[in-house]
Amino acid sequence: MALAITVPGNASDMVGVPGNNKYVIKTCTFDSSYATGGEALTATTLGMEQIHFVALSMENSGYVPQYDYTNEKIALYEAGADGAILDEVANTTNVSAVVVRVLVFGR
């Protein structure tokens, strides 16, 4: 499965250039079957060549998003009953209502 990537209502669809870096603001909506390890968010899917920094903001749920730079994925975490600080969302969980806003700097 894949993320549906759109531009948030109040952001420009333009890629900005602060110095010699680019930035982009997008909204990522997960699908109905979460994949263990997260969903792919690569430089190519954002119209860039490289990702240097990702800031994530959850729009509408209690999940905690985290970007995995090594594997180029957004993973979701939640409080678990096992006493661990955060557990990754279970494989195949329906997270189609989960929306994450991303700010990405890169080239």
C-alpha positions as CSV (number, residue, x, y, z in Angstrom):
1,M,0.0,0.0,0.0
2,A,1.1,3.6,-0.4
3,L,0.5,7.1,1.1
4,A,-1.8,9.5,-0.7
5,I,0.2,12.7,-0.9
6,T,-1.6,16.1,-1.3
7,V,-0.9,19.7,-0.7
8,P,-2.6,21.1,2.5
9,G,-5.3,23.7,1.9
10,N,-3.2,26.7,3.1
11,A,0.2,25.7,1.6
12,S,1.6,26.4,-1.8
13,D,2.3,23.5,-4.2
14,M,5.6,25.2,-5.1
15,V,8.9,23.9,-4.0
16,G,10.8,26.7,-2.2
17,V,14.5,27.3,-2.2
18,P,16.1,28.6,1.1
19,G,19.7,29.0,0.1
20,N,20.7,26.0,-2.0
21,N,18.1,23.7,-0.3
22,K,14.6,23.0,-1.3
23,Y,11.6,22.5,1.0
24,V,8.2,21.1,0.4
25,I,5.0,20.9,2.6
26,K,2.7,18.0,2.0
27,T,-0.2,16.1,3.6
28,C,0.2,12.3,3.8
29,T,-2.9,10.2,4.3
30,F,-2.3,6.5,5.2
31,D,-4.3,3.7,3.6
32,S,-6.4,0.9,5.0
33,S,-3.6,-1.6,5.6
34,Y,-0.5,-0.3,7.6
35,A,2.7,-2.1,6.6
36,T,5.1,-3.0,9.4
37,G,8.0,-0.6,9.3
38,G,5.9,2.2,7.8
39,E,4.9,3.7,4.5
40,A,7.4,4.9,1.9
41,L,8.1,8.6,1.7
42,T,11.0,9.1,-0.6
43,A,12.7,12.2,-2.1
44,T,11.4,11.1,-5.6
45,T,7.8,11.0,-4.4
46,L,8.2,14.6,-3.2
47,G,9.9,15.8,-6.4
48,M,13.3,16.1,-4.8
49,E,16.7,14.3,-5.2
50,Q,17.6,14.0,-1.5
51,I,16.0,14.4,1.9
52,H,18.0,16.2,4.5
53,F,15.3,16.8,7.2
54,V,11.7,15.8,7.9
55,A,9.4,17.4,10.4
56,L,6.1,15.6,11.0
57,S,2.9,16.9,12.5
58,M,-0.1,14.6,13.2
59,E,-3.3,16.2,12.1
60,N,-6.1,14.0,13.4
61,S,-5.2,11.0,15.6
62,G,-3.5,9.9,18.7
63,Y,-0.7,8.1,16.8
64,V,2.9,9.4,16.9
65,P,4.6,9.6,13.5
66,Q,8.3,9.1,13.0
67,Y,10.4,9.4,9.9
68,D,12.9,6.6,9.3
69,Y,15.7,8.2,7.3
70,T,17.5,4.9,6.5
71,N,14.5,3.2,5.0
72,E,12.7,6.3,3.8
73,K,9.4,5.6,5.6
74,I,6.9,7.2,7.9
75,A,6.2,4.8,10.8
76,L,3.3,5.2,13.3
77,Y,3.5,4.5,17.0
78,E,0.9,4.3,19.8
79,A,0.8,3.7,23.5
80,G,0.7,0.0,24.3
81,A,-0.5,-1.9,27.2
82,D,2.8,-3.8,27.6
83,G,4.5,-1.0,29.5
84,A,6.8,0.0,26.6
85,I,7.0,3.7,25.8
86,L,5.5,3.4,22.3
87,D,4.7,0.4,20.1
88,E,4.6,0.4,16.3
89,V,1.1,0.1,15.0
90,A,0.2,-3.5,14.1
91,N,0.7,-4.8,10.6
92,T,-2.5,-4.4,8.5
93,T,-4.2,-2.0,10.9
94,N,-6.7,0.3,9.1
95,V,-5.1,3.7,9.4
96,S,-6.9,5.3,6.5
97,A,-8.2,8.2,8.6
98,V,-4.7,9.1,9.7
99,V,-3.3,12.3,8.2
100,V,0.3,13.5,8.8
101,R,1.6,16.9,7.6
102,V,5.2,16.9,6.5
103,L,7.8,19.6,6.0
104,V,10.8,18.3,4.1
105,F,14.1,20.0,3.4
106,G,16.5,18.6,0.8
107,R,17.7,19.0,-2.7
